[in-house]
Each structure stands twice: as C-alpha cells, then as structure tokens.
Amino acid sequence: MGHLDFVHEKGGKRHDVPAHHNAEAYLDAYLHQAGIWEDKKTPLFRAINRFRKVTERPMHRNDALAMIKRRAKAAGLPANISCHTFRATGITAYLENGGTIENGDSGDVDQ
C-alpha cells in the first residue's frame, strides 16, 4: 500500500492518504495525460470544455456523478451507484488489508 500526499485546500494542511498502488499509478497517469503534473495549486479533477480539453475549472460534483453513472451502466452495475459507493468500498478494502479507522479517516477532507 502506498501513500498520496495532498494539501488540504483550507489552511494548506498536508495529508498523507493511504492508497492502493494501482490508485497511485492511475492518478499519476491522469496527471501526466491531462498535462497538469506540475500544477500544484490548482484543482486536481477539472472540467473539460466542448472540445474535450481539460480546463482550469474544477469538475462540478454533478459532472463527477454523471461520469460514475455512465461507467457503472456500461459495466452493468446497479443504477444506485454513487461517488460514496466507492468511498465506502475503498475504506472497507483498506480496513481488510490492515488499515485502521484512525489512519483511514486522517485524509478525510470533510473534517
């Protein structure tokens, strides 16, 4: 299990977030492909424009949900899948692999 280092947007507090090595690799690939690897103080997940190019604007939560719904449908998953489904699944996998509630929740940006 690897770790991702994030800066919390409120006050600049750093968070070391436990992450599966595949999640690290996927995030690295996204950052490189989107051309935002060096953009340290900008939104991580960004909106795309009508030309399907990444913009400086953050992705809206409704767009994130719509993306998840499209991919869930294409995979034949239930229609009630949401962003929180993946959060719960991720936390469960983390705990099943030796993580603790104290450490698993330390990277929660809702604190």
C-alpha positions as a Markdown table, in Angstrom:
| # | Residue | x | y | z |
|---|---|---|---|---|
| 1 | Met | 0.0 | 0.0 | 0.0 |
| 2 | Gly | 1.4 | 3.4 | -1.0 |
| 3 | His | 0.5 | 6.9 | 0.2 |
| 4 | Leu | -0.6 | 10.0 | -1.6 |
| 5 | Asp | 0.5 | 13.4 | -0.3 |
| 6 | Phe | -2.3 | 16.0 | -0.6 |
| 7 | Val | -2.5 | 19.6 | 0.5 |
| 8 | His | -5.8 | 20.4 | 2.1 |
| 9 | Glu | -7.3 | 23.5 | 0.5 |
| 10 | Lys | -8.2 | 25.1 | 3.8 |
| 11 | Gly | -5.1 | 26.4 | 5.5 |
| 12 | Gly | -2.6 | 24.4 | 3.5 |
| 13 | Lys | -2.5 | 21.4 | 5.9 |
| 14 | Arg | -0.8 | 18.4 | 4.3 |
| 15 | His | -2.5 | 15.0 | 4.4 |
| 16 | Asp | -0.7 | 11.7 | 3.8 |
| 17 | Val | -3.5 | 9.5 | 2.4 |
| 18 | Pro | -3.2 | 5.7 | 2.2 |
| 19 | Ala | -3.8 | 4.5 | -1.3 |
| 20 | His | -3.6 | 1.2 | -3.2 |
| 21 | His | -0.6 | 1.1 | -5.6 |
| 22 | Asn | -3.0 | 0.9 | -8.5 |
| 23 | Ala | -4.7 | 4.1 | -7.4 |
| 24 | Glu | -1.3 | 5.8 | -7.3 |
| 25 | Ala | -0.5 | 4.6 | -10.8 |
| 26 | Tyr | -3.9 | 5.7 | -12.2 |
| 27 | Leu | -3.6 | 9.1 | -10.6 |
| 28 | Asp | -0.1 | 9.6 | -11.9 |
| 29 | Ala | -1.2 | 8.6 | -15.4 |
| 30 | Tyr | -4.2 | 11.0 | -15.2 |
| 31 | Leu | -1.9 | 13.9 | -14.1 |
| 32 | His | 0.5 | 13.2 | -17.0 |
| 33 | Gln | -2.2 | 12.7 | -19.6 |
| 34 | Ala | -4.1 | 15.8 | -18.6 |
| 35 | Gly | -0.9 | 17.8 | -18.6 |
| 36 | Ile | -1.3 | 19.0 | -15.0 |
| 37 | Trp | 1.5 | 17.2 | -13.3 |
| 38 | Glu | 3.3 | 20.4 | -12.4 |
| 39 | Asp | 0.2 | 22.4 | -11.4 |
| 40 | Lys | 0.4 | 22.0 | -7.7 |
| 41 | Lys | -2.1 | 24.7 | -6.6 |
| 42 | Thr | -4.9 | 24.0 | -9.0 |
| 43 | Pro | -7.9 | 21.7 | -8.9 |
| 44 | Leu | -7.0 | 18.0 | -9.2 |
| 45 | Phe | -10.1 | 17.0 | -11.1 |
| 46 | Arg | -11.1 | 19.5 | -13.7 |
| 47 | Ala | -13.9 | 20.2 | -16.1 |
| 48 | Ile | -13.5 | 19.6 | -19.8 |
| 49 | Asn | -14.6 | 22.1 | -22.4 |
| 50 | Arg | -16.7 | 21.3 | -25.5 |
| 51 | Phe | -13.5 | 20.3 | -27.4 |
| 52 | Arg | -12.9 | 17.7 | -24.7 |
| 53 | Lys | -9.8 | 19.6 | -23.4 |
| 54 | Val | -9.0 | 19.9 | -19.7 |
| 55 | Thr | -9.7 | 23.4 | -18.3 |
| 56 | Glu | -8.6 | 25.3 | -15.2 |
| 57 | Arg | -12.0 | 25.0 | -13.7 |
| 58 | Pro | -12.7 | 22.3 | -11.1 |
| 59 | Met | -15.0 | 19.4 | -12.1 |
| 60 | His | -18.5 | 20.0 | -10.8 |
| 61 | Arg | -19.9 | 17.4 | -8.4 |
| 62 | Asn | -22.8 | 16.7 | -10.8 |
| 63 | Asp | -20.3 | 16.0 | -13.6 |
| 64 | Ala | -18.4 | 13.6 | -11.4 |
| 65 | Leu | -21.6 | 11.8 | -10.5 |
| 66 | Ala | -22.8 | 11.7 | -14.2 |
| 67 | Met | -19.4 | 10.2 | -15.1 |
| 68 | Ile | -19.7 | 7.5 | -12.5 |
| 69 | Lys | -23.3 | 6.7 | -13.5 |
| 70 | Arg | -22.2 | 6.3 | -17.2 |
| 71 | Arg | -19.4 | 4.0 | -16.4 |
| 72 | Ala | -21.5 | 1.9 | -13.9 |
| 73 | Lys | -24.2 | 1.5 | -16.5 |
| 74 | Ala | -21.6 | 0.5 | -19.2 |
| 75 | Ala | -20.3 | -2.1 | -16.7 |
| 76 | Gly | -23.7 | -3.5 | -15.9 |
| 77 | Leu | -23.7 | -2.2 | -12.3 |
| 78 | Pro | -26.8 | -1.1 | -10.4 |
| 79 | Ala | -28.2 | 2.4 | -11.2 |
| 80 | Asn | -27.9 | 3.4 | -7.5 |
| 81 | Ile | -24.1 | 3.5 | -7.6 |
| 82 | Ser | -22.7 | 6.9 | -6.5 |
| 83 | Cys | -19.4 | 8.6 | -5.5 |
| 84 | His | -19.9 | 7.4 | -1.9 |
| 85 | Thr | -20.2 | 3.8 | -3.1 |
| 86 | Phe | -16.5 | 4.0 | -4.0 |
| 87 | Arg | -15.6 | 5.7 | -0.8 |
| 88 | Ala | -17.2 | 3.0 | 1.3 |
| 89 | Thr | -15.7 | 0.3 | -0.8 |
| 90 | Gly | -12.2 | 1.9 | -0.6 |
| 91 | Ile | -12.5 | 2.2 | 3.2 |
| 92 | Thr | -13.6 | -1.4 | 3.5 |
| 93 | Ala | -10.7 | -2.7 | 1.4 |
| 94 | Tyr | -8.3 | -0.5 | 3.4 |
| 95 | Leu | -9.5 | -2.0 | 6.7 |
| 96 | Glu | -9.5 | -5.5 | 5.4 |
| 97 | Asn | -5.8 | -5.0 | 4.4 |
| 98 | Gly | -4.7 | -4.0 | 7.9 |
| 99 | Gly | -5.6 | -0.3 | 7.9 |
| 100 | Thr | -7.1 | 1.4 | 11.0 |
| 101 | Ile | -10.0 | 3.7 | 11.3 |
| 102 | Glu | -7.8 | 6.4 | 12.9 |
| 103 | Asn | -5.4 | 6.3 | 9.9 |
| 104 | Gly | -8.1 | 5.6 | 7.3 |
| 105 | Asp | -10.0 | 8.7 | 8.3 |
| 106 | Ser | -7.0 | 11.0 | 8.6 |
| 107 | Gly | -7.1 | 12.0 | 5.0 |
| 108 | Asp | -10.8 | 12.9 | 5.0 |
| 109 | Val | -11.1 | 16.4 | 3.5 |
| 110 | Asp | -14.6 | 16.8 | 5.1 |
| 111 | Gln | -13.0 | 17.3 | 8.6 |
